[in-house]
Amino acid sequence: MTELLENLSIAEIGAKLRDGSLTSKKITEYCLGKVADLDPALNAFITVTGDRAMQDAAKADRDLAEGTDRGPMHGVPYALKDIYDTAGILTTCHSKLREDVIPATDSVCAEKLAEAGGVLLGKLSTHEFAFGGPSFDLPFPPARNPWNRDHGPGGSSSGSGAAVAMGMTRTAMGSDTGGSIRGPAAYCGVIGIKPTYGRVSRRGVYPLSYTMDHCGPLSKTVEDAAITLQTVAGYDPADPGSADVPVPDFRATLGAGVKGLKIGLLRSFYADAEGMSPEAIAAIDEAVETLRSLGAEVEDVQGASPFTMYNSCGRVILLAEAYAIHEEDLKTRPLDYGQLTMERIILGAYISAADLVQAQRLRRELSQEVNSVFLGQYDALLAPSSMTPAPRIDATPKGFPLAWPMQTMPFNVTGNPAMSIPIGFSESGLPLSMQIVGRYFDEATVFRVGRAYEAATEWHQRWPMPASVEAA
């Protein structure tokens, strides 16, 4: 029992719950014990819902004993980024502006996970309003990287990445507007999938950018991510961005391999990029060779638009929409924001209507390039998640500088599904990663490619040692 979550996937946990060799109560007690032991040094959790978790676990065990099986997440512990509304449970957005907010209703994702029999462990640290961080002038401390607590875990789903990587929970929900699922997944060495725009309802999740926000899971393995996404995916007519499209069985082709698939490598995005780590390039090259050895045809692809065009387009849209959301509070309560959040969001006040119109026009062109030019020829694309391993937590740049190590913004602009997967470690012992990108609503192929690579490597089997999170 002492190594339960490290050794067992969600599917394996489920099998043991159903054959009676484990109980949800035991798993939940184990998770809560890890949180109590390790989180004081990691700060991954803002609120631990211990009583609720044990109630959820007791109900899950009782339901199974009575013959009610709610699916793969039944009895499995999970946690939520603290921008997801939870009825009767503090939902802070990691901000002084919401440090006393207790919603009356659940977000759609929280509701679906509860209906699936999941066990809520608590609410996880984020950058303030999913944008400003890591910051030290907020009511709650920033999360730390479990591989080295002097480094950041990425953002904004920082607690989600840290908690999954350290084994405190097998899966956690995050959100992604410019890379906020894939960034923490990259820096913490776990799986993080941003599904297609509209695949998962955002109702009850505090917005950052109405047209680029995505909800998705961070998990230890590809299959864990597929199970979690299966649980929360689906059309919600009350979310204007939700897509009324069927949800396939994401695990149906997990084991199909990559033989015969054509995959495009977006080398032009990063090969000559300033600040790109040679270790990251070497890890991607090795990952490409692994996929080729498994039977995939991998080719470099070159588009008309550089990465900087995608990045600039996304930044204009994000900043304009974020400012629109926060305008009233910025005018009436500016000092209640953390300095970094205010410095970033206030930039949106200087974006003109013409700027936004031009960015939206460009967005259509860039989306056509990815989906007609690139994915018209290839089954999936590869790109870096980050140009470097996780930086030190005290090296956060001011404002919202153009020189940003994440290479994730393009697929928020286009809305394509994109998953970060670990592909190695730097000499300093920090994770390295890459993205797998798919066609609209084809998360199944993204998972398929990721699972083939994962099965041929051992990166997902590595865990941070508890000593790495001991306070200095």
C-alpha positions as CSV (number, residue, x, y, z in Angstrom):
1,M,0.0,0.0,0.0
2,T,2.9,2.4,0.7
3,E,3.6,2.9,-3.1
4,L,0.1,2.6,-4.4
5,L,-0.3,5.6,-6.6
6,E,3.3,5.4,-7.9
7,N,2.7,1.8,-9.0
8,L,-0.9,1.7,-10.1
9,S,-2.6,3.6,-13.0
10,I,-6.2,4.8,-12.7
11,A,-7.3,1.7,-14.7
12,E,-5.3,-0.6,-12.3
13,I,-6.7,1.1,-9.3
14,G,-10.1,0.6,-10.7
15,A,-9.5,-3.1,-11.3
16,K,-8.4,-3.6,-7.7
17,L,-11.4,-1.6,-6.4
18,R,-13.7,-3.9,-8.3
19,D,-12.0,-7.2,-7.3
20,G,-12.1,-6.1,-3.6
21,S,-8.3,-6.1,-3.1
22,L,-8.3,-2.3,-2.4
23,T,-10.8,0.2,-1.2
24,S,-11.3,3.8,-2.1
25,K,-11.0,4.6,1.6
26,K,-7.5,3.2,1.7
27,I,-6.4,5.0,-1.5
28,T,-7.8,8.3,-0.2
29,E,-6.2,7.9,3.2
30,Y,-2.9,7.3,1.3
31,C,-3.3,10.4,-0.8
32,L,-4.2,12.6,2.1
33,G,-1.2,11.3,4.0
34,K,1.1,12.3,1.1
35,V,-0.5,15.7,1.0
36,A,0.1,16.2,4.8
37,D,3.7,15.0,4.6
38,L,4.9,16.7,1.4
39,D,2.7,19.7,0.6
40,P,4.1,22.0,3.3
41,A,7.2,22.2,1.2
42,L,5.4,22.2,-2.2
43,N,2.4,24.4,-1.7
44,A,0.4,22.6,-4.3
45,F,-2.9,22.8,-2.4
46,I,-4.8,25.8,-1.3
47,T,-7.6,23.9,0.3
48,V,-7.5,20.2,1.4
49,T,-11.0,18.7,1.5
50,G,-10.2,15.8,3.8
51,D,-13.7,15.3,5.2
52,R,-15.3,15.6,1.8
53,A,-12.7,13.1,0.4
54,M,-13.4,10.5,3.0
55,Q,-17.2,10.9,2.4
56,D,-16.7,10.5,-1.3
57,A,-14.5,7.4,-0.7
58,A,-17.1,5.9,1.6
59,K,-19.8,6.4,-0.9
60,A,-17.7,5.0,-3.7
61,D,-17.0,1.8,-1.7
62,R,-20.6,1.6,-0.7
63,D,-21.9,1.9,-4.2
64,L,-19.5,-0.7,-5.5
65,A,-20.6,-3.1,-2.8
66,E,-24.2,-2.5,-3.8
67,G,-23.5,-3.1,-7.5
68,T,-23.4,0.5,-8.7
69,D,-20.4,1.1,-10.9
70,R,-20.0,4.7,-12.1
71,G,-17.1,4.1,-14.5
72,P,-13.3,4.3,-14.6
73,M,-13.0,7.3,-12.2
74,H,-15.2,5.6,-9.6
75,G,-13.4,5.7,-6.2
76,V,-10.3,7.4,-7.7
77,P,-8.9,10.6,-6.0
78,Y,-8.5,13.8,-8.0
79,A,-8.0,17.5,-7.4
80,L,-9.1,20.7,-9.1
81,K,-7.2,23.9,-10.0
82,D,-8.6,26.6,-7.7
83,I,-10.4,28.4,-10.5
84,Y,-13.0,25.6,-10.7
85,D,-16.2,26.4,-8.8
86,T,-17.0,23.9,-6.0
87,A,-20.3,24.1,-4.2
88,G,-19.7,25.0,-0.5
89,I,-15.9,24.9,-0.9
90,L,-13.6,27.9,-1.1
91,T,-12.7,28.9,-4.7
92,T,-10.0,31.6,-4.6
93,C,-8.3,31.9,-8.0
94,H,-5.2,32.3,-5.7
95,S,-6.2,36.0,-5.2
96,K,-7.1,38.4,-2.4
97,L,-10.1,39.5,-4.5
98,R,-11.6,36.0,-4.0
99,E,-10.1,34.7,-0.8
100,D,-13.5,34.4,0.9
101,V,-15.6,33.2,-2.1
102,I,-17.6,30.0,-1.6
103,P,-19.7,29.2,-4.7
104,A,-23.2,27.8,-4.4
105,T,-22.8,25.5,-7.3
106,D,-20.2,23.2,-8.9
107,S,-18.5,23.9,-12.2
108,V,-19.6,21.4,-14.9
109,C,-16.2,19.5,-14.6
110,A,-16.5,19.3,-10.8
111,E,-20.1,18.0,-11.2
112,K,-19.1,15.4,-13.8
113,L,-16.2,14.1,-11.8
114,A,-18.4,13.8,-8.7
115,E,-21.1,12.0,-10.7
116,A,-18.4,9.6,-12.0
117,G,-17.7,8.6,-8.4
118,G,-14.4,10.5,-8.1
119,V,-13.0,11.5,-4.7
120,L,-12.2,15.2,-4.4
121,L,-9.0,15.8,-2.4
122,G,-9.0,19.5,-2.7
123,K,-8.3,22.7,-4.6
124,L,-4.9,23.4,-6.1
125,S,-2.6,26.4,-6.4
126,T,-2.6,28.5,-9.6
127,H,-1.1,31.7,-10.8
128,E,-3.4,34.5,-9.7
129,F,-6.5,34.4,-12.0
130,A,-4.5,31.9,-14.1
131,F,-2.1,34.6,-15.3
132,G,0.0,36.3,-12.7
133,G,2.7,34.2,-11.1
134,P,4.6,32.8,-9.5
135,S,4.0,35.6,-7.1
136,F,5.0,36.1,-3.4
137,D,2.6,39.0,-2.7
138,L,-0.6,36.9,-2.7
139,P,-2.6,35.4,0.2
140,F,-1.2,31.9,-0.6
141,P,2.4,31.0,-1.5
142,P,3.3,29.8,-5.0
143,A,3.7,26.1,-5.7
144,R,7.1,24.6,-6.0
145,N,8.6,22.2,-8.5
146,P,8.8,18.7,-7.0
147,W,12.0,17.9,-8.8
148,N,13.7,20.9,-7.2
149,R,11.8,23.3,-5.1
150,D,14.1,26.2,-6.0
151,H,12.5,26.0,-9.4
152,G,8.9,26.8,-10.5
153,P,6.4,24.1,-11.6
154,G,5.2,26.2,-14.5
155,G,1.9,27.9,-14.7
156,S,-0.8,28.6,-14.4
157,S,-1.9,25.1,-13.4
158,S,1.1,25.0,-11.1
159,G,-0.4,23.0,-8.2
160,S,-1.9,20.5,-10.6
161,G,1.5,19.7,-12.1
162,A,3.2,19.6,-8.8
163,A,0.6,17.4,-7.1
164,V,0.5,14.8,-9.9
165,A,4.3,14.7,-10.3
166,M,4.7,14.1,-6.5
167,G,2.1,11.4,-6.4
168,M,-0.3,13.2,-4.2
169,T,-3.0,12.6,-6.7
170,R,-3.0,10.6,-9.9
171,T,-4.9,13.2,-11.9
172,A,-5.9,16.9,-11.6
173,M,-7.8,19.4,-13.6
174,G,-6.1,22.5,-15.1
175,S,-6.9,25.2,-17.6
176,D,-4.9,26.4,-20.6
177,T,-5.1,29.8,-22.3
178,G,-1.6,30.1,-23.6
179,G,0.0,26.9,-22.2
180,S,-1.2,26.7,-18.6
181,I,-1.8,22.9,-18.7
182,R,1.1,22.0,-21.0
183,G,3.6,24.3,-19.2
184,P,3.3,22.7,-15.7
185,A,3.2,19.2,-17.4
186,A,6.4,20.0,-19.1
187,Y,8.2,21.4,-16.1
188,C,7.0,18.7,-13.8
189,G,7.4,15.7,-16.1
190,V,3.8,14.6,-16.4
191,I,1.1,14.4,-19.1
192,G,-1.0,17.5,-19.8
193,I,-3.6,17.7,-22.5
194,K,-5.3,20.8,-23.8
195,P,-8.2,19.3,-25.7
196,T,-9.9,20.8,-28.7
197,Y,-11.5,24.2,-28.0
198,G,-15.1,23.4,-27.1
199,R,-14.5,19.8,-26.1
200,V,-14.9,20.4,-22.4
201,S,-17.3,22.9,-20.8
202,R,-15.8,25.9,-19.1
203,R,-19.0,26.8,-17.2
204,G,-18.1,27.5,-13.6
205,V,-14.4,28.0,-14.3
206,Y,-13.2,31.6,-13.8
207,P,-12.3,33.0,-17.3
208,L,-9.1,34.5,-18.5
209,S,-9.8,34.7,-22.3
210,Y,-13.2,33.7,-23.6
211,T,-12.0,32.6,-27.0
212,M,-8.8,30.8,-25.9
213,D,-9.6,29.2,-22.5
214,H,-9.5,25.3,-22.5
215,C,-10.1,22.9,-19.6
216,G,-8.2,19.6,-19.4
217,P,-6.3,17.2,-17.1
218,L,-2.8,16.7,-16.0
219,S,-2.1,13.1,-15.2
220,K,0.8,10.7,-14.6
221,T,0.3,8.7,-17.8
222,V,-1.4,9.0,-21.2
223,E,-4.1,6.5,-20.2
224,D,-4.8,8.4,-17.0
225,A,-5.3,11.6,-19.0
226,A,-7.6,9.8,-21.5
227,I,-9.7,8.4,-18.7
228,T,-10.0,11.9,-17.0
229,L,-10.8,13.7,-20.3
230,Q,-13.4,11.0,-21.1
231,T,-15.1,11.8,-17.8
232,V,-15.4,15.6,-18.3
233,A,-15.8,15.9,-22.1
234,G,-19.1,16.6,-23.7
235,Y,-21.4,19.3,-25.1
236,D,-22.8,22.0,-22.7
237,P,-25.4,24.2,-24.4
238,A,-24.9,26.8,-21.5
239,D,-21.3,27.3,-22.5
240,P,-21.2,29.5,-25.7
241,G,-17.9,28.0,-26.7
242,S,-19.0,24.4,-26.3
243,A,-19.0,22.2,-29.4
244,D,-21.9,19.8,-30.1
245,V,-19.8,16.9,-31.4
246,P,-19.7,13.3,-30.4
247,V,-17.2,12.2,-27.8
248,P,-15.4,9.0,-28.9
249,D,-13.8,6.4,-26.7
250,F,-10.4,7.9,-26.2
251,R,-8.9,4.6,-25.1
252,A,-10.1,2.6,-28.1
253,T,-7.0,3.1,-30.1
254,L,-4.4,3.7,-27.3
255,G,-2.6,0.5,-28.2
256,A,-2.7,0.8,-32.0
257,G,0.8,2.1,-32.3
258,V,2.1,4.6,-34.8
259,K,3.1,2.4,-37.7
260,G,1.9,4.0,-40.9
261,L,1.1,7.4,-39.3
262,K,2.6,10.5,-40.9
263,I,3.8,13.0,-38.3
264,G,5.1,16.5,-39.0
265,L,7.9,18.1,-36.9
266,L,7.6,21.8,-36.6
267,R,11.4,22.3,-36.4
268,S,11.1,25.8,-37.9
269,F,9.3,26.9,-34.7
270,Y,12.3,26.3,-32.5
271,A,15.5,25.4,-34.4
272,D,16.9,28.9,-34.4
273,A,14.9,30.4,-31.6
274,E,16.8,32.5,-29.1
275,G,17.1,30.7,-25.8
276,M,16.3,27.2,-27.0
277,S,18.2,24.8,-24.9
278,P,20.5,22.3,-26.7
279,E,19.3,19.7,-24.2
280,A,15.7,20.3,-25.3
281,I,16.6,20.0,-29.0
282,A,18.6,16.8,-28.4
283,A,15.7,15.3,-26.5
284,I,13.2,16.1,-29.3
285,D,15.6,14.6,-31.9
286,E,15.8,11.4,-29.8
287,A,12.0,11.3,-29.4
288,V,11.6,11.6,-33.2
289,E,14.0,8.7,-33.7
290,T,12.0,6.6,-31.2
291,L,8.8,7.3,-33.1
292,R,10.5,6.4,-36.4
293,S,11.7,3.2,-34.9
294,L,8.1,2.4,-34.0
295,G,7.1,2.8,-37.7
296,A,5.9,6.4,-37.9
297,E,7.0,8.5,-40.8
298,V,8.3,11.8,-39.3
299,E,9.2,14.7,-41.6
300,D,10.1,18.4,-41.0
301,V,7.4,20.8,-42.0
302,Q,7.8,24.4,-42.9
303,G,4.9,26.9,-42.9
304,A,4.6,30.4,-44.1
305,S,4.2,31.9,-40.6
306,P,6.9,31.7,-37.9
307,F,6.2,30.8,-34.3
308,T,6.5,34.5,-33.4
309,M,3.5,35.3,-35.6
310,Y,1.3,32.8,-33.7
311,N,2.7,34.0,-30.4
312,S,2.0,37.6,-31.1
313,C,-1.5,36.9,-32.3
314,G,-2.4,35.0,-29.2
315,R,-1.0,37.6,-26.9
316,V,-3.1,40.4,-28.3
317,I,-6.3,38.4,-28.0
318,L,-5.5,37.1,-24.5
319,L,-4.6,40.5,-23.2
320,A,-7.6,42.3,-24.7
321,E,-10.0,39.7,-23.4
322,A,-8.4,39.4,-20.0
323,Y,-8.6,43.2,-19.5
324,A,-12.2,43.1,-20.5
325,I,-12.9,40.5,-17.8
326,H,-11.0,42.4,-15.1
327,E,-11.6,46.0,-16.1
328,E,-14.0,46.8,-13.3
329,D,-11.9,45.3,-10.5
330,L,-8.7,46.9,-11.9
331,K,-10.4,50.3,-11.7
332,T,-11.9,49.9,-8.3
333,R,-9.6,47.4,-6.4
334,P,-6.2,47.6,-8.2
335,L,-4.1,47.2,-5.1
336,D,-5.9,43.9,-4.2
337,Y,-4.2,42.3,-7.2
338,G,-0.7,40.9,-7.0
339,Q,1.8,43.2,-8.7
340,L,2.7,40.8,-11.4
341,T,-1.0,40.1,-12.3
342,M,-1.8,43.8,-12.5
343,E,1.3,44.5,-14.6
344,R,0.3,41.8,-17.1
345,I,-3.4,42.4,-17.4
346,I,-3.2,46.2,-17.5
347,L,-1.4,45.9,-20.9
348,G,-4.7,44.9,-22.4
349,A,-6.0,48.5,-21.8
350,Y,-3.6,49.7,-24.5
351,I,-4.8,47.3,-27.2
352,S,-7.1,49.1,-29.7
353,A,-10.2,47.7,-31.4
354,A,-8.2,47.7,-34.6
355,D,-5.5,45.6,-33.0
356,L,-8.0,43.0,-31.8
357,V,-9.7,42.9,-35.2
358,Q,-6.4,42.4,-37.0
359,A,-5.4,39.6,-34.5
360,Q,-8.7,37.8,-35.0
361,R,-8.3,38.1,-38.8
362,L,-4.8,36.7,-38.5
363,R,-6.0,33.9,-36.2
364,R,-8.2,32.6,-39.0
365,E,-5.2,32.5,-41.4
366,L,-3.0,30.8,-38.9
367,S,-5.7,28.2,-38.1
368,Q,-6.0,27.4,-41.8
369,E,-2.3,27.0,-42.0
370,V,-2.2,24.4,-39.2
371,N,-5.3,22.5,-40.2
372,S,-5.3,22.7,-44.0
373,V,-1.6,22.9,-44.8
374,F,0.0,20.9,-41.9
375,L,-2.7,18.6,-40.7
376,G,-4.0,18.2,-44.3
377,Q,-0.8,16.2,-44.9
378,Y,0.0,14.7,-41.5
379,D,-1.9,12.8,-38.8
380,A,-0.2,14.7,-36.0
381,L,2.4,17.4,-35.4
382,L,5.4,17.6,-32.9
383,A,6.7,20.7,-31.3
384,P,8.5,21.7,-28.1
385,S,6.4,22.4,-25.0
386,S,9.1,24.6,-23.5
387,M,12.5,25.8,-24.9
388,T,14.2,25.1,-21.5
389,P,13.8,23.1,-18.3
390,A,11.9,24.8,-15.5
391,P,13.6,28.1,-14.5
392,R,14.2,29.1,-10.9
393,I,11.1,30.3,-9.1
394,D,12.8,33.7,-8.3
395,A,13.6,34.4,-11.9
396,T,10.1,35.4,-13.0
397,P,10.2,38.2,-15.6
398,K,8.2,41.4,-15.0
399,G,5.2,42.2,-17.1
400,F,4.4,39.9,-20.0
401,P,7.7,39.9,-22.0
402,L,7.9,38.6,-25.6
403,A,10.8,36.3,-24.7
404,W,8.8,33.5,-23.1
405,P,10.2,30.0,-22.9
406,M,6.8,28.2,-23.6
407,Q,6.1,27.2,-27.2
408,T,2.4,26.5,-26.5
409,M,0.5,29.6,-27.6
410,P,0.0,28.5,-31.3
411,F,-2.5,25.9,-30.4
412,N,-4.5,28.1,-28.2
413,V,-4.8,30.4,-31.2
414,T,-5.9,27.6,-33.5
415,G,-7.8,25.5,-30.9
416,N,-6.2,22.2,-31.8
417,P,-5.8,19.5,-29.2
418,A,-2.2,19.5,-27.9
419,M,-0.6,17.3,-25.3
420,S,2.7,17.7,-23.4
421,I,4.6,14.5,-22.7
422,P,8.0,14.0,-20.9
423,I,10.9,13.0,-23.1
424,G,13.9,13.1,-20.8
425,F,15.8,15.0,-18.2
426,S,18.3,17.8,-18.3
427,E,21.8,17.4,-16.7
428,S,20.4,19.3,-13.7
429,G,17.7,16.7,-13.2
430,L,14.7,18.7,-14.5
431,P,12.2,17.2,-17.0
432,L,12.2,17.9,-20.7
433,S,9.2,17.6,-22.9
434,M,7.5,17.9,-26.3
435,Q,4.0,18.5,-27.6
436,I,1.9,16.2,-29.8
437,V,-0.8,18.2,-31.8
438,G,-3.8,16.7,-33.5
439,R,-6.7,17.6,-35.8
440,Y,-9.8,19.2,-34.3
441,F,-11.6,16.7,-32.0
442,D,-9.0,14.0,-32.8
443,E,-7.6,13.7,-29.3
444,A,-7.7,9.9,-29.8
445,T,-4.8,10.2,-32.3
446,V,-2.9,12.5,-29.9
447,F,-3.3,9.9,-27.2
448,R,-2.3,7.1,-29.6
449,V,1.0,8.7,-30.5
450,G,1.7,9.7,-26.9
451,R,1.0,6.2,-25.7
452,A,3.2,4.6,-28.3
453,Y,6.1,6.8,-27.3
454,E,5.4,6.4,-23.6
455,A,5.4,2.6,-23.9
456,A,8.8,2.6,-25.7
457,T,10.4,4.8,-23.0
458,E,10.6,5.0,-19.2
459,W,10.3,8.7,-18.4
460,H,6.8,8.3,-17.0
461,Q,8.1,5.7,-14.5
462,R,10.3,8.2,-12.8
463,W,9.2,10.0,-9.6
464,P,10.8,12.9,-7.7
465,M,12.4,11.8,-4.4
466,P,10.7,13.3,-1.2
467,A,14.1,14.8,-0.3
468,S,13.8,17.1,-3.4
469,V,10.9,19.0,-1.7
470,E,12.4,19.3,1.7
471,A,12.4,23.0,2.8
472,A,15.8,24.5,2.7
